[in-house]
Amino acid sequence: MKLPRKVKEKDAFPAIFYRDFVVSSNYIGVEGSPPCFGSISAGLSGPAPGATSQSQNLSMKISDIRATTVTVPLEAPLRHANGCHWGRFVRTIVEVETDNGLVGLGEMGGGGESAEAVFRSMKQYLLGHDPARIEEMRFRIANPTASLYNNRTQVLAALEFACLDICGQAWGVPVCEILGGRLRDRVPFAAYCFFRYPNPRTGEGEVRTIKQLVAHARALQQRYGFSTFKLKAGVFPPDYELEAYHALANTFPQGTFRFDPNGVWSTEQAIRFGQAIEGLRNDYLEDPVYGLNGMRRTRQMVRVPLATNTVVVNFEQLAANALDTAVDVILLDTTFWGGVRACVKAAAVCETFQLGVAVHSSGELGIQLASMLHLGAVLPNLTFAADAHYHHLTGDIIEGGPLSYEHGAIRVPKTPGLGVKLDRDKLAEYSELYRRLGGYPYDQDPGRPGWVPLVPNDRWADPNDGRPVEIPY
């Protein structure tokens, strides 16, 4: 074996298949001390091949699990087919601590006392557990048959983020190197265009008219460098949104586009709309209807790829789609699928069946965004820009503030673990804001009290209705 420079022969080791992880020899460290990928308290006798005595520091057990609910303001309330994000995101920040002092970070959508209590209850399953034994953890807290009674998919995802973060810190490598190694250093993102209510404090940021939508998209392109544009729709009548989508496409002739009405159309409406956009530079039409059969019928009649993050979100649904294709592009969400590792596994299935994949966004702060970046770094079949609500945020709970966009992309962290750390001051600030404001009903529209959407829907908002909306802030 040809040895890397500055590595002594006695310390050299090739790619190690150890504890179900592949560790590249590119991460052999400085002279005389390769990083330690040794025993992680799984009943293994002695260190991994090539490890030094440092591996004794990696004998880890989970000693505590903490959860804190925060709410982080948005530039403006984001309208969607089922309601609204009321000017902020509510998220649960999870910390998993080990007996050797490492702290891994996780994140889950929603929050409050009930969510925090769920994570506290996980202590009875996981205290004393080795954080590297993530597959074992999956069966401890999210056994498939037990999940019929206590579905913990998103809880598992948050804890998996934290355990991967711990492993990366302990082993001295970024999470993407644990997942097979990075294929790219930056992940491109789409501009995520929403119809928006005005900011309740400043009155700014409204996106209701087509002119406002185009101006907002231009501002996003100029500020962040996006070349892909997604329109979150299903708010106004389909013909109005069709006109808006065409206006976006005409504004950026070199751009690519995607449209998402959140599954609230009938199949017939989806076919009509899909055929009307066939001449545009579409990445895909996302969830025009709710249900695999409706997607399949639409796909038979429309020459635009269909994508989903609602009807293919687990492996049983993925198998059904592979056997009788209804969806062309699977949008992988590190929360909805139960973690980063499940998304990597699903992407491999998609690669086998030549289905497209993209990275989905469920309203992330910096911790989940880091999980999305590490996922995007390792997928060979990632040919689309990722989605992220992230640029709508006015702050974050990570050190250094929100991660930066460069020419429409965000760099994959290179420091060990997820590569982000908690800003304790911001965590306290946004936790206090949550205690003051509480949660909000995601599935209600503050501008239409008593409104309830149908599926398929015909209860559209009026694009001419510019009345002010009162939202607590």
RANORZI-V111673 format. One line per field, one symbol per residue. ss: DSSP state (A for helix, B for strand, O for the rest). psi: psi as a letter, one per 30 degrees, with the letter a starting at -180 (. if undefined). burial: + if it has 9 or more other C-alpha atoms within 8 Angstrom, else -. A space follows every 50 residues. Layout:
ss: ???
psi: ???
burial: ???
//
This chain:
ss: OOOOOOOOAAAOOOOBBBOOBBBOAAAOOOOOOOOOOOOOOOOOOOOOOO OOAAAAAAOOOBBBBBBBBBBBBBOOOBBBOOBBBOOBBBBBBBBBBBOO OOBBBBBBBOOOAAAAAAAAAOAAAAOOOOOOOAAAAAAAAOOOOAAAOO OOAAAAAAAAAAAAAAAAAAAOOBAAAAOOOOOOOBBBBOBBBOBBOOOO OOOOOOBOOAAAAAAAAAAAAAAAOOOBBBBBOOOBOAAAAAAAAAAAAA AOOOOBBBBBOOOOOOAAAAAAAAAAOOOOOBBBBBOOOOOAAAAAAAAA AOOOOBBBOOOOOOAAAAAAAAAOOOOOBBBBOOOOOOOAAAAAAAAAAA AAOOOBBBBOOOOOOAAAAAAAAAAAAAOOOBOOOBOOOAAABOOOOBOO OOOOOBOOBBBOOOOOBOOOOBOAAAAAAAAAAAAAAOOOOOOOOOOOOO OOOOOOOOOOBOOOOOOOOOOOO
psi: kkklkgkkeffkkakkjkhgkkjkffgkalkfilljhakhhggkjlllkf lafffffgjkkkflkkkkklkkklelkjklfgbkjhglkklkkkkkklfg fkkkklkkkaaaeeeeeeeeffefefkfkjffieeeeefefhkeeffffi jhefeeeeeeeeeeeeeeeefglleffegfkkflfkkkllkjklkkllkf efglgkjeleeeeeeeeeeeeeefgkfkkkjkagelkeeeeeeeeeeeef eifgllllkjghgglleeeeeeeeffgfflikeljkhfljkeeeeeeeef fkhkkklkgefiglfeeeeeeefikfkekkjjkfeefgleeeeeeeeeee eeghklllklkghlafeeeeeeeeefffjfgjglkllkfefflfalglkf akkkkjhglkkkkflkbfgllkjeeeeeefeeeeeefaaljegljffikf kkkljlkgilljffjgkkkkkk.
burial: ------+---++---+-+--+++++-+++---+++++++++-----++-+ ++--++-++++++++++++++++++++++++++++++++++++++++++- -+++++++++++--++--++-++--++--++-++--+++-+++--++--- -+++++++++++++++++++++++++++++++---+++++++++++++++ ----++++-+-+++-++--++--++++++++++++++---+++++++++- ----+++++++++++++--++-+++-++---+++++++++-+-++++++- -+-++++++-+++---++-++---++++++++++++++++-+++-++--+ +---+++++++++++++++++++++++++--+--++++++--++-+++-- ----++-++++++-++++++--+--++--+++++-------+-+++---- --+-+++--+--------+----
//
